[in-house]
Amino acid sequence: MVELQHKTPWYAGEVFYEPGSSNIYSFEGIHSLAGSRNGVVSKYRYQIDTTTQNYEWSNWGDDNLFPYNVDRDVRKNGIATRALEILIQTHFGKGFYTYKEVVTDEGKLRKVIVNDEKFRDFARLTNLNRFMIQMINDYVWFRNVFPELILSKDGKSIALVKRHDPIHCRWAVADEQGFIPHLYVSAEWPNPKHDYYTKIPALHVDFPLMDLLNRRDAGKLKGGDSLVMPIRLNNGGGIYYDKTPWDAIRSQWLPVATNIPKMKAALLENQMTIKYHIKVPYSFWERKFGNEWSNWTKEVQNAKIREWRESFDKFLKGYENAGKSFVSHYDRDEYNGKIYDEIIVEPIEDKLGDKKWITDSSAANSENLFALGVDPTILGQSSPGGSEGGSGSNKREAFAILQALMGIGRTVIFSPLELIRDFNGWDPELKFGHVDLDTSQTLDENPTGKQTKLS
C-alpha cells in the first residue's frame, strides 16, 4: 500500500485525495468545458500557484524573464546553439507531407501520399513551412509553443495561423478550475504597462478542439476572432510552463564550456610567453670586450648588452633557425673544476599549456551535447576518452537514432494542423508526416543519393 503524507486535500489532474481516507477518487467529465459534447463537468478545484496572484499574468521564472534568460545563456555557446539547430533541422527533415493509411493485402499499414486541395491552398496562403519551422524552433528551445488561430470572415473556419515568440508570451493566471483564459503578448516583460500588451483568448490546453467546437455551437465565435492553442505537456507539476529536459546545463556544464574560451583569451592577452631562460655571467662581458668594458659608462655597457641580446634572440627564434646548433666557449679551473663564463640556455616549461584547456572544453562540450540529446559524433567530436572524432558509419548511426527519436516532438507540433483539419472539415483520414533525411545507406545501396524516407 502506498502511504500518503499529505495533511490537506490535494488534486493531481482529475484525481482527488482527502487526508485520513484510504481511497483516491477520480471524477468523470472535463472541467471548464460545459456543453453538449462532454457530459458531466468536474466539481474539483485545482491548487493554484499563489505566487502569481498579484498579477494578471503568471510569471515565467523568478524574474519573469525565463525564456529570455535561456536564449541569452545558450547563444553564448556556439556548440550548444548549433546542437539545437541540428535538432530543429532533424525534426523538420526535408519538409512535411499529407498522406492516408491503407491496409495492404498482407494486413500491413502503408502510407499513401495524398495531394489534398484544401490543405494545399491553406498551406500556400498561410506560409505554412515558415510557421512549422518556427513552432519546431520554439518546441526545441523552450518546450512551450504559442500558435494563434485566426478565424475566417464568417467565423466558420480557421483561415490563418501565426506563431508568437515565447520570449513575448505569458499566460493569464488560472481560475479555480485550472483553466487559463488568456495569453498576454508583450515585448516589455517583466512588467509591461497596461497599453504595452495584448490579450488573446486561449483554448483549453488538454481539449482544444472540444473547446473550440463548444464556442462555435454557443455562438461565441465571430469572423476574424483569434484564439491561442496552448502547446505544452504540463510536465514536472507546472500549470503554466514546461521546461526542456536539458535546462539543468545552464547552471552546470554550459557556463564551463562558455567561460573556457574567455579564460583562454584573457590568458593570451595578459600572459608573458617566455620560451628560454638564458643565463649569462657578468664575467662574460669582461672577457668579450676586454679592458674597454671597465672604461665604458653604464649607459654604453647596457647598450652593448642589449645589442648582444637582440642578436642572440634573432639567432634562436624563427622557423628558419629550427634545428640550428649553438656553440659557446667557457673556462674551467684545472685545480678545483670550477667553470667560468658559461652561457646556459634553459627551456621554460609551460606548466599550463593548451592540453588542460582542451580536455576541459571537450568534456564540457560533450556533457552539454549529451543533455541536449545530440550525439557528439554528429558534430565531429569524440566522447571523453574516446579515440574517434566521428567516422562516417558512426555519424550515420547516430543521426539515424536521433531521427528515430523525433516521434513525440513531431506529434506535438502537428497538433494544430490536426485541430484545423477537424474544425475546417477537411478529410478526417488526412494525416501529416515528415520526409526524413536519409543518411543510412551507402552508395552501393543508394547510388544516386535521391531516395527518401517518410515518417
C-alpha positions as CSV (number, residue, x, y, z in Angstrom):
1,M,0.0,0.0,0.0
2,V,1.3,3.5,-0.8
3,E,1.4,5.8,2.3
4,L,0.4,9.4,1.6
5,Q,1.7,12.0,3.9
6,H,-0.5,15.0,2.8
7,K,-2.4,16.7,5.7
8,T,-4.6,18.8,3.4
9,P,-6.8,17.8,0.4
10,W,-4.8,17.7,-2.8
11,Y,-5.5,17.3,-6.5
12,A,-3.5,15.9,-9.4
13,G,-5.1,16.2,-12.8
14,E,-8.6,14.7,-12.2
15,V,-7.6,12.7,-9.1
16,F,-8.6,13.8,-5.5
17,Y,-7.3,12.6,-2.1
18,E,-8.8,13.5,1.3
19,P,-6.4,13.1,4.3
20,G,-7.4,10.2,6.6
21,S,-9.1,8.4,3.7
22,S,-7.8,5.1,2.4
23,N,-9.2,5.9,-1.1
24,I,-8.2,8.1,-4.1
25,Y,-11.1,9.4,-6.2
26,S,-11.2,10.3,-9.9
27,F,-14.1,12.3,-11.4
28,E,-15.9,12.0,-14.6
29,G,-16.2,14.9,-17.0
30,I,-13.9,17.7,-18.1
31,H,-13.5,20.9,-16.1
32,S,-14.3,24.3,-17.8
33,L,-16.0,22.6,-20.8
34,A,-19.7,22.8,-20.1
35,G,-21.5,21.9,-23.2
36,S,-23.4,19.2,-25.1
37,R,-20.2,17.5,-26.2
38,N,-18.5,16.5,-22.9
39,G,-21.1,15.4,-20.4
40,V,-20.6,16.0,-16.6
41,V,-18.3,18.8,-15.5
42,S,-15.9,18.0,-12.7
43,K,-16.5,19.7,-9.4
44,Y,-13.0,19.6,-8.1
45,R,-10.6,22.6,-7.9
46,Y,-7.0,22.9,-8.9
47,Q,-4.4,24.1,-6.5
48,I,-3.5,27.5,-7.8
49,D,0.1,28.9,-7.8
50,T,-0.5,31.8,-5.4
51,T,2.9,33.4,-6.3
52,T,1.2,34.9,-9.4
53,Q,-1.9,36.2,-7.7
54,N,-0.6,39.8,-7.6
55,Y,-0.5,40.0,-11.4
56,E,-3.0,39.4,-14.3
57,W,-0.4,37.1,-15.8
58,S,1.7,34.1,-14.5
59,N,5.4,34.9,-14.1
60,W,7.7,32.7,-16.2
61,G,10.7,32.2,-13.9
62,D,11.6,34.1,-10.7
63,D,12.3,37.3,-12.6
64,N,9.6,36.7,-15.3
65,L,12.3,36.6,-17.9
66,F,12.9,32.9,-18.1
67,P,12.8,32.4,-21.9
68,Y,14.9,35.5,-22.4
69,N,17.5,34.1,-20.0
70,V,17.5,30.7,-21.8
71,D,18.1,32.4,-25.1
72,R,20.8,34.6,-23.7
73,D,22.7,31.8,-21.9
74,V,22.6,29.3,-24.8
75,R,23.6,31.8,-27.5
76,K,26.8,32.5,-25.7
77,N,27.9,29.0,-26.5
78,G,28.3,28.1,-30.2
79,I,28.2,24.3,-29.8
80,A,25.0,24.3,-27.8
81,T,23.4,26.7,-30.2
82,R,24.5,24.5,-33.2
83,A,23.2,21.4,-31.4
84,L,19.8,22.9,-31.0
85,E,19.8,23.9,-34.7
86,I,20.6,20.2,-35.6
87,L,17.6,19.1,-33.5
88,I,15.4,21.6,-35.4
89,Q,16.8,20.5,-38.8
90,T,16.4,16.8,-37.9
91,H,12.8,17.4,-36.7
92,F,11.8,19.2,-39.9
93,G,13.8,16.9,-42.2
94,K,13.1,17.7,-45.9
95,G,9.6,19.1,-45.1
96,F,6.2,17.6,-44.4
97,Y,3.5,15.9,-46.5
98,T,0.0,14.7,-46.3
99,Y,-1.0,11.0,-46.6
100,K,-3.6,8.4,-45.8
101,E,-3.0,5.0,-44.3
102,V,-4.3,1.9,-46.2
103,V,-4.2,-1.7,-45.2
104,T,-2.4,-4.0,-47.7
105,D,-3.5,-7.5,-48.6
106,E,-0.9,-8.7,-46.1
107,G,-2.5,-6.8,-43.3
108,K,0.2,-4.1,-43.0
109,L,-0.3,-0.4,-42.9
110,R,1.0,1.5,-45.9
111,K,1.3,5.3,-46.3
112,V,-0.2,6.7,-49.5
113,I,0.8,10.3,-50.3
114,V,-2.3,12.5,-50.9
115,N,-2.3,15.9,-52.6
116,D,-5.2,17.4,-50.7
117,E,-6.5,20.5,-52.4
118,K,-7.9,22.2,-49.2
119,F,-4.7,21.6,-47.3
120,R,-2.6,22.8,-50.3
121,D,-4.5,26.1,-50.5
122,F,-4.3,26.6,-46.7
123,A,-0.5,25.9,-46.7
124,R,0.1,28.3,-49.5
125,L,-1.9,31.2,-48.0
126,T,-0.6,30.8,-44.5
127,N,3.1,30.4,-45.4
128,L,2.9,27.1,-43.6
129,N,6.5,26.0,-44.0
130,R,7.7,29.1,-42.1
131,F,5.1,28.6,-39.4
132,M,6.1,25.0,-38.9
133,I,9.8,25.7,-38.6
134,Q,9.0,28.5,-36.1
135,M,6.9,26.1,-33.9
136,I,9.7,23.4,-34.1
137,N,12.2,26.1,-33.0
138,D,10.1,27.1,-30.0
139,Y,9.5,23.5,-29.0
140,V,13.2,22.6,-29.1
141,W,14.3,25.8,-27.4
142,F,11.6,26.2,-24.8
143,R,9.1,23.3,-24.9
144,N,6.3,25.9,-25.0
145,V,4.6,26.9,-28.3
146,F,2.1,29.6,-28.8
147,P,0.2,29.4,-32.1
148,E,-2.6,31.8,-32.8
149,L,-5.5,30.6,-34.8
150,I,-7.3,33.3,-36.8
151,L,-10.9,32.6,-38.0
152,S,-12.2,33.4,-41.5
153,K,-14.6,36.3,-42.1
154,D,-17.7,34.2,-41.5
155,G,-16.1,32.6,-38.4
156,K,-16.8,29.1,-39.6
157,S,-13.2,28.0,-40.3
158,I,-9.6,28.8,-39.4
159,A,-8.1,30.9,-42.2
160,L,-4.7,31.8,-40.9
161,V,-2.1,30.7,-38.3
162,K,0.5,32.8,-36.6
163,R,3.3,32.0,-34.1
164,H,4.2,34.1,-31.1
165,D,7.7,34.2,-29.8
166,P,7.8,32.6,-26.3
167,I,10.0,35.4,-25.1
168,H,7.0,37.7,-25.6
169,C,4.3,35.4,-24.1
170,R,2.9,34.9,-20.6
171,W,-0.3,33.0,-19.6
172,A,-3.0,34.6,-17.6
173,V,-3.5,33.4,-14.0
174,A,-5.6,30.2,-14.0
175,D,-9.1,30.3,-12.5
176,E,-10.1,28.0,-9.6
177,Q,-10.7,25.1,-12.0
178,G,-7.3,25.5,-13.6
179,F,-8.5,27.0,-16.8
180,I,-6.2,29.7,-18.3
181,P,-8.4,32.2,-20.1
182,H,-5.9,34.4,-22.0
183,L,-2.4,34.8,-23.3
184,Y,-0.6,38.1,-22.8
185,V,1.8,39.1,-25.6
186,S,4.3,41.9,-25.0
187,A,7.8,43.0,-25.8
188,E,8.1,44.8,-22.4
189,W,8.4,42.0,-19.9
190,P,8.9,41.6,-17.0
191,N,6.3,44.3,-16.1
192,P,4.7,45.9,-19.1
193,K,2.4,48.8,-18.7
194,H,-1.3,48.4,-19.4
195,D,-1.0,49.7,-23.0
196,Y,2.0,47.6,-23.8
197,Y,0.5,44.2,-24.1
198,T,-2.3,42.4,-26.0
199,K,-4.7,39.7,-24.6
200,I,-5.6,36.8,-26.8
201,P,-8.3,34.2,-25.7
202,A,-6.8,30.8,-25.0
203,L,-8.3,27.4,-25.7
204,H,-8.3,24.5,-23.2
205,V,-4.8,23.0,-23.0
206,D,-6.0,19.4,-22.9
207,F,-9.1,19.6,-25.1
208,P,-8.6,22.5,-27.6
209,L,-10.9,21.1,-30.3
210,M,-13.8,20.4,-28.0
211,D,-13.4,23.8,-26.5
212,L,-13.4,25.4,-30.0
213,L,-16.5,23.4,-31.1
214,N,-18.4,24.3,-28.0
215,R,-17.6,28.0,-28.5
216,R,-18.9,27.7,-32.1
217,D,-22.0,25.9,-31.1
218,A,-22.7,28.5,-28.4
219,G,-22.3,31.3,-31.0
220,K,-19.3,32.8,-29.2
221,L,-17.1,32.9,-32.3
222,K,-17.3,35.6,-34.9
223,G,-15.3,36.4,-38.1
224,G,-11.7,37.5,-37.6
225,D,-11.6,36.2,-34.0
226,S,-8.2,34.9,-32.7
227,L,-7.6,32.1,-30.2
228,V,-4.3,30.7,-28.9
229,M,-3.9,27.0,-28.8
230,P,-1.6,26.1,-25.8
231,I,1.1,23.5,-26.8
232,R,2.8,22.1,-23.7
233,L,2.7,18.8,-21.9
234,N,2.5,20.2,-18.3
235,N,5.4,18.0,-17.2
236,G,7.0,18.4,-13.8
237,G,3.9,19.7,-12.0
238,G,3.8,23.0,-13.7
239,I,0.5,24.5,-14.5
240,Y,1.7,27.3,-16.8
241,Y,5.0,26.4,-18.5
242,D,7.1,23.4,-19.3
243,K,10.9,23.1,-19.1
244,T,13.2,21.5,-21.5
245,P,14.9,18.3,-20.3
246,W,18.3,19.9,-20.8
247,D,17.7,23.1,-18.8
248,A,20.0,22.0,-16.0
249,I,23.1,22.5,-18.1
250,R,22.5,26.3,-17.9
251,S,23.8,26.1,-14.3
252,Q,26.3,23.3,-14.7
253,W,28.3,22.5,-17.8
254,L,27.2,25.3,-20.1
255,P,29.0,28.0,-18.1
256,V,32.1,25.9,-18.1
257,A,32.1,25.4,-21.8
258,T,31.3,29.1,-22.3
259,N,33.9,30.5,-20.0
260,I,36.9,28.4,-21.1
261,P,37.3,30.5,-24.4
262,K,37.1,33.7,-22.3
263,M,39.7,32.4,-19.9
264,K,41.9,31.4,-22.8
265,A,41.5,34.8,-24.5
266,A,42.4,36.6,-21.2
267,L,45.4,34.4,-20.7
268,L,46.7,35.0,-24.2
269,E,46.2,38.8,-23.8
270,N,47.8,39.1,-20.4
271,Q,50.4,36.3,-20.2
272,M,54.1,36.7,-20.8
273,T,55.1,33.9,-23.2
274,I,58.8,33.2,-22.4
275,K,60.4,30.1,-24.0
276,Y,64.0,30.2,-22.8
277,H,65.9,31.5,-19.8
278,I,69.4,32.5,-20.9
279,K,71.9,32.8,-18.1
280,V,75.0,35.0,-18.8
281,P,77.7,35.5,-16.1
282,Y,78.9,39.0,-15.6
283,S,82.5,37.9,-16.3
284,F,81.4,37.1,-19.8
285,W,81.2,40.8,-20.7
286,E,84.8,41.5,-19.4
287,R,86.1,38.5,-21.4
288,K,84.2,39.6,-24.5
289,F,85.1,43.3,-24.5
290,G,88.4,43.2,-22.6
291,N,89.7,46.3,-20.9
292,E,87.2,48.5,-22.8
293,W,84.4,47.1,-20.7
294,S,85.6,48.7,-17.4
295,N,86.2,52.0,-19.1
296,W,82.7,52.4,-20.6
297,T,79.9,54.2,-18.8
298,K,76.9,52.3,-17.5
299,E,74.8,53.5,-20.5
300,V,77.3,52.2,-23.0
301,Q,77.5,48.8,-21.2
302,N,73.7,48.5,-21.2
303,A,73.7,49.3,-24.9
304,K,76.3,46.6,-25.7
305,I,74.3,44.0,-23.6
306,R,71.1,44.9,-25.5
307,E,72.8,44.7,-28.9
308,W,74.2,41.2,-28.0
309,R,70.8,40.1,-26.6
310,E,68.9,41.2,-29.7
311,S,71.4,39.3,-32.0
312,F,71.0,36.2,-29.8
313,D,67.2,36.4,-29.9
314,K,67.4,36.6,-33.7
315,F,69.6,33.6,-33.7
316,L,67.2,31.5,-31.7
317,K,63.7,32.4,-33.0
318,G,62.0,31.9,-36.3
319,Y,61.3,28.7,-38.4
320,E,64.4,29.3,-40.5
321,N,66.5,28.7,-37.4
322,A,64.9,25.5,-36.3
323,G,67.5,22.8,-35.7
324,K,70.5,25.1,-35.5
325,S,73.4,24.4,-33.3
326,F,74.6,26.8,-30.6
327,V,78.2,26.7,-29.5
328,S,79.6,28.7,-26.6
329,H,83.1,28.6,-25.0
330,Y,83.9,28.7,-21.3
331,D,86.8,28.2,-19.0
332,R,87.3,25.5,-16.4
333,D,89.7,25.8,-13.5
334,E,92.1,22.8,-13.7
335,Y,92.6,22.7,-9.9
336,N,89.1,23.0,-8.5
337,G,87.0,22.2,-11.6
338,K,85.1,25.5,-11.4
339,I,83.6,26.7,-14.7
340,Y,83.8,30.3,-15.7
341,D,81.9,32.4,-18.4
342,E,79.5,29.6,-19.3
343,I,76.3,30.7,-21.1
344,I,73.4,28.4,-20.1
345,V,70.2,28.2,-22.2
346,E,67.3,26.7,-20.3
347,P,63.9,26.0,-21.9
348,I,61.0,27.1,-19.8
349,E,58.3,24.5,-19.4
350,D,54.7,25.7,-20.0
351,K,53.0,24.4,-16.8
352,L,49.5,25.3,-18.0
353,G,49.8,24.6,-21.7
354,D,46.8,24.1,-24.0
355,K,46.1,20.4,-23.1
356,K,44.3,21.1,-19.9
357,W,42.0,23.7,-21.5
358,I,41.3,21.4,-24.5
359,T,40.5,18.5,-22.2
360,D,38.2,20.6,-20.0
361,S,36.5,22.2,-23.0
362,S,36.0,18.8,-24.7
363,A,34.5,17.3,-21.6
364,A,32.1,20.3,-21.1
365,N,31.0,20.2,-24.7
366,S,30.3,16.5,-24.5
367,E,28.3,16.8,-21.3
368,N,26.2,19.6,-22.9
369,L,25.6,17.6,-26.1
370,F,24.5,14.6,-24.0
371,A,22.0,16.7,-22.2
372,L,20.7,18.2,-25.4
373,G,20.3,14.7,-26.9
374,V,22.8,15.2,-29.7
375,D,25.5,12.5,-30.2
376,P,28.9,14.3,-30.2
377,T,30.0,12.3,-33.2
378,I,27.4,14.1,-35.3
379,L,29.4,17.3,-34.7
380,G,32.7,15.6,-35.2
381,Q,33.7,15.3,-31.5
382,S,34.5,12.0,-29.8
383,S,33.2,11.2,-26.4
384,P,35.6,12.0,-23.5
385,G,38.3,9.3,-23.5
386,G,37.3,8.2,-27.0
387,S,39.7,8.0,-29.9
388,E,37.3,8.7,-32.8
389,G,36.0,12.1,-33.8
390,G,33.1,10.6,-35.7
391,S,33.6,8.2,-38.6
392,G,31.1,8.0,-41.4
393,S,29.4,4.9,-40.0
394,N,29.3,6.4,-36.5
395,K,27.7,9.6,-37.8
396,R,25.1,7.7,-39.9
397,E,24.1,5.5,-36.9
398,A,24.0,8.5,-34.5
399,F,21.9,10.5,-36.9
400,A,19.5,7.6,-37.6
401,I,18.9,7.2,-33.9
402,L,18.4,10.9,-33.4
403,Q,15.9,11.0,-36.3
404,A,14.1,7.9,-34.9
405,L,13.5,9.8,-31.6
406,M,11.6,12.6,-33.2
407,G,8.2,11.0,-32.9
408,I,6.9,12.7,-29.7
409,G,8.0,16.2,-30.9
410,R,6.5,15.7,-34.3
411,T,3.2,14.5,-32.8
412,V,3.1,17.6,-30.6
413,I,3.9,20.1,-33.4
414,F,1.3,18.6,-35.8
415,S,-1.5,19.0,-33.2
416,P,-2.5,22.5,-34.5
417,L,-2.8,21.1,-38.1
418,E,-4.9,18.2,-36.8
419,L,-7.2,20.7,-35.0
420,I,-7.5,22.8,-38.1
421,R,-8.3,19.7,-40.2
422,D,-11.1,18.7,-37.9
423,F,-12.5,22.2,-37.3
424,N,-12.4,23.2,-41.0
425,G,-14.0,19.9,-42.1
426,W,-11.1,18.6,-44.2
427,D,-10.9,14.8,-44.9
428,P,-10.7,13.3,-41.3
429,E,-8.5,10.5,-42.7
430,L,-5.8,13.0,-43.7
431,K,-2.6,12.6,-41.7
432,F,0.7,14.6,-41.6
433,G,4.2,13.3,-41.7
434,H,7.8,14.4,-42.3
435,V,10.2,13.5,-45.1
436,D,13.3,12.2,-43.2
437,L,16.8,13.0,-44.2
438,D,18.2,9.6,-45.4
439,T,21.8,9.1,-44.5
440,S,21.6,5.5,-43.6
441,Q,22.5,4.0,-46.9
442,T,25.9,3.5,-48.5
443,L,26.5,4.5,-52.2
444,D,26.1,0.8,-53.1
445,E,22.5,0.8,-51.7
446,N,21.6,4.3,-52.8
447,P,23.9,5.3,-55.7
448,T,22.0,8.5,-56.6
449,G,21.5,9.7,-53.1
450,K,18.0,10.7,-54.0
451,Q,16.0,8.0,-52.2
452,T,13.8,9.4,-49.4
453,K,12.2,8.1,-46.2
454,L,8.8,9.0,-45.0
455,S,7.9,9.2,-41.3
